[in-house]
Amino acid sequence: MFVRKLSLLLLGLAPALSAAEEVVVASPDGRLSVVFSLDGGKPTYDVTRDGEPLIRPSRMGFVLAGDVSLAEGFELVDQSTSSADSTWVQPWGECREVRDHHNELAVDLKQYGGTGVAMRVVFRAFNDGVAFRYELPEQAALPGEIVIADEATEFALAGDWPAWWVPAFDQNRFEYVYSHTPISQTKNTHTPLTMQAGDRAFVSIHEAALVDYSSMALENRGGDTLKANLYPWSDGMRVRTTAPMRTPWRTIQVADTPSGLVESNLILNLNEPSKLEGADWLHTGKYVGVWWEMHVGRSTWGSGEKHGATTENVKDFIDFASEHGFKGVLVEGWNEGWDGDWMKNGHEFDFTKPYPDFDIEEISRYGAERGVYLIGHHETAGAIPNYERQLEDAFAFYEKHGVRAVKTGYVEFADGIERRDADGKEHAEWHHGQYMVRHHQRVLETAAKHKIMIVAHEGVKDTGLRRTWPNAISRECARGQEYNAWSGDGRNPPEHISILAYTRMLSGPMDFTPGVFDITLESGDRPNDRIASTLAKQLALYVVVYSPMQMACDFPEIYERHPDAFRFILDVPADWERTRAIDGVIGDYTVIARQERGGDDWYLGAVTDEEARTLETPLAFLQPGRTYEAQVYRDSDDAHWWDNPTDYTVESKEVSSDTVLTLKLAPGGGQAIRFTPKP
């Protein structure tokens, strides 16, 4: 499993160095190998799969403030290896049990000459990918604050692979339509970055366990070489830390097919176990609420005659939720601060002061009597000092009123996220830099203290921290459903979901807010518009786009017009025993099946792009020897996302694990199926 090659070279009066030192660690199945090398004192790594190059020799290390390089001048002083094979249980997730099977290599380095800085690099090789991170132990050579000016980590790809990506360092955070180009045509991209490595593999680069560090974007350095590009502080520095220090893991997930990427648990396995003890207050479920009506123009966040967050309106949603078994009601626009241009005046938000027409005491009492709780909302407009001053009081206020989950928001269209020094000087920071990574961690920990779950919008990408802090229940970090209400660039295109499944969704749950049945938006102020989806596709989203808290975002009266289709939303769970990615081509279509946690029922979701498709789908995931009733919610034969989006058919079939089911998907369409074992 491990091989070491050494050759020594004497350079004048310098210490004896290795001209080429290599240490290799392989995945448990032997298909993936990572080679760590020191060549002339410069640390590099490369990755092979089945003996073929995947990542060519790539630089490693840092540059500290003052142009101090920790990317050269090293010698190898020690190495150690270990293996692990264990299974752990998620409190909620795409699957209940997760196997962590990997081999690990740790190399200890020390700079020769004047600095004498010690650095450790730890590699882990899994069957579904590889990862590495840097560690700087406490040492005399690094006293006080360590300021990282740059991270030298490279990913020298073995080809100019086609990639699916959204731009980094742009104003609108992650919320862009995906591009599909050769990697050489990218500049800066967010992660996860998914690529097709010829006919051999699909590769996704991301990071895991992002704590007190800056988010990593990927900068194209020419051709097919990418470099870690950390979001800087306002003064240009990337990270401020002290020893001992560990970076996030740099991850390279690898699979034979796109479906293999979906089933990977590598990111989760690289995070620490849960820090929440006795967290029986965590739960999953579905919710409705005062949200979609603002996006389609029926009501407003701000006060006035069209104010959405009124006691009467919220009670109506509580009644609907109680009648149909929804656990929560989301309410946006309830607190003072929304009037005027709230995106530029986030310092005016008060997180414990409701508008006069929102009686939170009465609403909480009314909901509790009916078994429905409020889902709170904290929009900050990027004014972080204002929010953090109120953070403890805000969550205590919500705990007092039985709020079980809070949706946070960081919309800002000014110069950046607001930060203030102790002397009051203002700075504009990136959404994804270390300042905001620290902030989101502070929010998570404060919320946990009050037994509250967090659904973060406009936040930092998921890197598996939901394992360590499982009250990080979901987040956005991509173009969600709201773009289908008002976006001026054609809404989310028909292929959007079949890309998200293999890109953004690899990082963790997404609060996409599915369930629009009024595809033409007749119920809002934008009639005769179109969402690039059929109604059946909206049902399929509950399976394809995973979130442990799923919203049914349309209006109660709209659902009442389609009781047969609404039945699937009521039936489909939000927590899963296991997940099987059945089939898919990135940007064309995807088929995913999930088994209900603690139950025998399976659910399948299939979506397509603008093309109609007929897919032959084996049901081998069902339990052999049992017969199932398949309750099928499909596009009708003449359905089409543009001119016939709400035409659907509900039918029943008898199937088994030997069945190969034919799925017919309309242009922009989808199909949702519930499989229930027959007695």
Disulfide bonds with the S-S distance in Angstrom:
none
